[in-house]
Amino acid sequence: MMAGIHMVHVPYRGSAPALTDLIGGQVQVFFAGLAGSIEYIKAGRLRALAVTTATRSEALPDIPTVAEFFPGYEASGWQGIRRSQGYARRDRRYAH
Protein backbone atom coordinates (compact mmCIF):
# COMPACT_ATOMS: atom_id res chain seq x y z
CA MET A 1 0.00 0.00 0.00
CA MET A 2 2.84 2.41 0.83
CA ALA A 3 4.32 1.89 -2.65
CA GLY A 4 1.03 1.98 -4.51
CA ILE A 5 1.69 -1.48 -5.91
CA HIS A 6 -1.27 -3.77 -6.52
CA MET A 7 -0.56 -7.49 -6.13
CA VAL A 8 -2.71 -10.59 -6.23
CA HIS A 9 -2.24 -12.89 -3.25
CA VAL A 10 -1.73 -16.51 -4.28
CA PRO A 11 -2.01 -18.87 -1.30
CA TYR A 12 0.47 -21.75 -1.14
CA ARG A 13 0.83 -24.70 1.21
CA GLY A 14 4.34 -23.77 2.30
CA SER A 15 7.28 -21.94 0.83
CA ALA A 16 8.70 -24.88 -1.20
CA PRO A 17 5.91 -24.89 -3.82
CA ALA A 18 5.93 -21.07 -3.89
CA LEU A 19 9.70 -21.01 -4.51
CA THR A 20 9.28 -23.63 -7.22
CA ASP A 21 6.68 -21.48 -8.98
CA LEU A 22 8.83 -18.36 -8.56
CA ILE A 23 11.88 -20.04 -10.10
CA GLY A 24 9.66 -21.48 -12.84
CA GLY A 25 8.19 -18.09 -13.70
CA GLN A 26 4.63 -18.86 -12.59
CA VAL A 27 4.69 -15.97 -10.08
CA GLN A 28 6.74 -12.76 -10.26
CA VAL A 29 7.44 -12.05 -6.59
CA PHE A 30 7.39 -13.95 -3.31
CA PHE A 31 7.82 -12.75 0.26
CA ALA A 32 9.96 -15.44 1.82
CA GLY A 33 12.01 -16.14 4.89
CA LEU A 34 15.74 -15.85 4.41
CA ALA A 35 16.51 -19.41 5.51
CA GLY A 36 14.57 -21.04 2.66
CA SER A 37 15.72 -18.70 -0.10
CA ILE A 38 19.31 -17.66 0.62
CA GLU A 39 20.92 -20.50 -1.33
CA TYR A 40 18.85 -19.63 -4.43
CA ILE A 41 19.85 -15.98 -4.01
CA LYS A 42 23.55 -16.79 -3.62
CA ALA A 43 23.40 -19.13 -6.63
CA GLY A 44 21.86 -16.38 -8.76
CA ARG A 45 18.58 -18.19 -9.37
CA LEU A 46 16.65 -15.56 -7.41
CA ARG A 47 17.29 -11.87 -6.89
CA ALA A 48 16.63 -10.42 -3.47
CA LEU A 49 14.88 -7.07 -3.77
CA ALA A 50 14.86 -6.01 -0.11
CA VAL A 51 14.61 -7.25 3.45
CA THR A 52 11.74 -6.06 5.59
CA THR A 53 13.61 -5.94 8.89
CA ALA A 54 14.70 -2.59 10.37
CA THR A 55 18.36 -3.20 9.46
CA ARG A 56 20.12 -4.99 6.62
CA SER A 57 20.75 -8.71 7.00
CA GLU A 58 24.24 -9.77 8.02
CA ALA A 59 23.86 -12.73 5.62
CA LEU A 60 23.09 -10.43 2.65
CA PRO A 61 24.54 -7.02 3.57
CA ASP A 62 24.23 -5.62 0.03
CA ILE A 63 20.44 -6.06 0.00
CA PRO A 64 18.64 -2.87 1.11
CA THR A 65 15.81 -2.70 3.59
CA VAL A 66 12.32 -1.73 2.44
CA ALA A 67 12.57 1.20 4.88
CA GLU A 68 15.40 2.63 2.76
CA PHE A 69 12.75 3.21 0.08
CA PHE A 70 9.72 3.71 2.36
CA PRO A 71 10.77 5.19 5.72
CA GLY A 72 8.97 3.68 8.68
CA TYR A 73 8.33 0.28 7.06
CA GLU A 74 9.22 -2.85 9.03
CA ALA A 75 7.88 -6.42 9.10
CA SER A 76 10.47 -8.65 10.74
CA GLY A 77 11.29 -11.97 9.13
CA TRP A 78 10.19 -11.36 5.53
CA GLN A 79 11.92 -10.28 2.34
CA GLY A 80 10.83 -9.68 -1.22
CA ILE A 81 12.57 -11.72 -3.92
CA ARG A 82 12.06 -12.36 -7.60
CA ARG A 83 13.50 -14.58 -10.28
CA SER A 84 16.82 -13.17 -11.51
CA GLN A 85 17.02 -11.87 -15.09
CA GLY A 86 20.16 -13.89 -15.83
CA TYR A 87 18.43 -17.09 -14.81
CA ALA A 88 15.43 -16.26 -17.01
CA ARG A 89 17.72 -15.78 -20.03
CA ARG A 90 19.25 -19.22 -19.49
CA ASP A 91 15.82 -20.83 -19.45
CA ARG A 92 14.85 -21.52 -23.07
CA ARG A 93 11.14 -21.49 -22.24
CA TYR A 94 11.37 -17.74 -21.70
CA ALA A 95 13.42 -16.85 -24.78
CA HIS A 96 11.71 -14.37 -27.10
Salt bridges, closest charged atoms under 4 A:
GLU68 OE1 - ARG56 NH2 2.83
ASP91 OD2 - ARG93 NH2 2.98
